[in-house]
Amino acid sequence: MTDHLGVLALTRRTHEMRVLAALRRLGPSSRSQLAEATRLSRTTLSEIVADLVGRGAVVVTDTDAAQRRGSGRPAALLALDPGSAQFLGVDFGHRRAALAIADSSHEIVAQAEVAYDEGSGWAERATMAVALARRLADEHHLHFGALQGMAAGVTGRSRVAAEPVVARVLAEAFGVDVTVDNNVRYAGLAEASERGHRFSHAIYLHLSDGVGGAVVVDGRLHQGADRVAGEFGHVVVDPDGDLCRCGKRGCLETVAGIEALAEASPAQLHRAAAAVGTVLGAAVMILNPDLIVVGGRVPAERPEVLALIEAAVHEGTAGSAGSRPEVRAARCGPFAGARGSLIAAIHESPLLAGYDGTVFPTSPRETTRKATG
């Protein structure tokens, strides 16, 4: 019985997405036009449209009287509600959550962040993100009655513990399935997507409280066997170095993380850049990327480190047969993780072909009441 209800809910959700996609593509449309575009029966379409109107995803904007020829009752024209928040993306960092909201046209309509104590629990962090989302909805006159998807990124070191808690709190608050993955991978997704159709092979390195990254291979976000691809921070660069939180000594994170470089001297910065260049140089020789993006607090607070890293990478790959990759600073700013989460929620990127982030399904939501944030 439960499986049967799940199939029905999935089918209905699929029908909703077809109708919404048709309205995005066609603009204001009559029910007849939508039936033709979606290939749904009139009865099914009528039920789906009534539900979407009731939840505020779709509004009646006008009639087709001006377009009609001959007699007959004018048909209502339906359109996407510009006040409908349809996708949510959240980046849960060590000290703050960044959130972005997209509308039915997949445009970001609001974004903000909220700080929390690094020792706070994941339920508390998720609850603060829910409050932030509702405040943004009030400020921007949005509602969540037609929310279609939500994704959240959490820090890699606590992913196993954080994922189910974050997903539960968000799902209970908004009544949608929640996809949870590593927040740095989402940031890398945003940076690679920002490059548009030109991406094919790329590395994203995130130098911040922790050191992590993301890898794009053949135009796809590469996750690895256990979804931990891109853990550049735990490559050993000094076997006799400081103890890392992972248990090894001299990991890149102990040399190039924000704690090591916040007040580093020029000499220390050069040593850290050389260590980064060693790790990225090896990755370049293995993966042959055409782009390396460096983001996070370290390049934001110490921008001179980028040129040092670029020089170290080129030195480490000198003599290789392949071309040197472009090395540049991240462009998406502090909301990169939230924007990458949105891309995953919308699932509209060639980078996500075959993507299998952990999806935490929720029970079917009520569909007769319009939520107002």
Sequence and secondary structure as in RCSB ss.txt:
>XXXX:A:sequence
MTDHLGVLALTRRTHEMRVLAALRRLGPSSRSQLAEATRLSRTTLSEIVADLVGRGAVVVTDTDAAQRRGSGRPA
ALLALDPGSAQFLGVDFGHRRAALAIADSSHEIVAQAEVAYDEGSGWAERATMAVALARRLADEHHLHFGALQGM
AAGVTGRSRVAAEPVVARVLAEAFGVDVTVDNNVRYAGLAEASERGHRFSHAIYLHLSDGVGGAVVVDGRLHQGA
DRVAGEFGHVVVDPDGDLCRCGKRGCLETVAGIEALAEASPAQLHRAAAAVGTVLGAAVMILNPDLIVVGGRVPA
ERPEVLALIEAAVHEGTAGSAGSRPEVRAARCGPFAGARGSLIAAIHESPLLAGYDGTVFPTSPRETTRKATG
>XXXX:A:secstr
 HHHHHHHHHHHHHHHHHHHHHHHHH SB HHHHHHHH   HHHHHHHHHHHHHHTSEEEEEESTTT  SSS   
EEEEE TTB  EEEEEE SSEEEEEEE TTS EEEEEEEE  TT  HHHHHHHHHHHHHHHHHHHT B TT  EE
EEEE GGGHHHHHHHHHHHHHHHH S EEEEEHHHHHHHHHHHHTGGG SSEEEEEESSSEEEEEEETTEEE TT
TT TT GGGSBS TTS B TTS BSBHHHHHSHHHHTT  HHHHHHHHHHHHHHHHHHHHHH  SEEEEESHHHH
H TTHHHHHHHHHHHHTTT SS   EEEE SSGGGHHHHHHHHHHHT  GGGTT   EEE       SS    
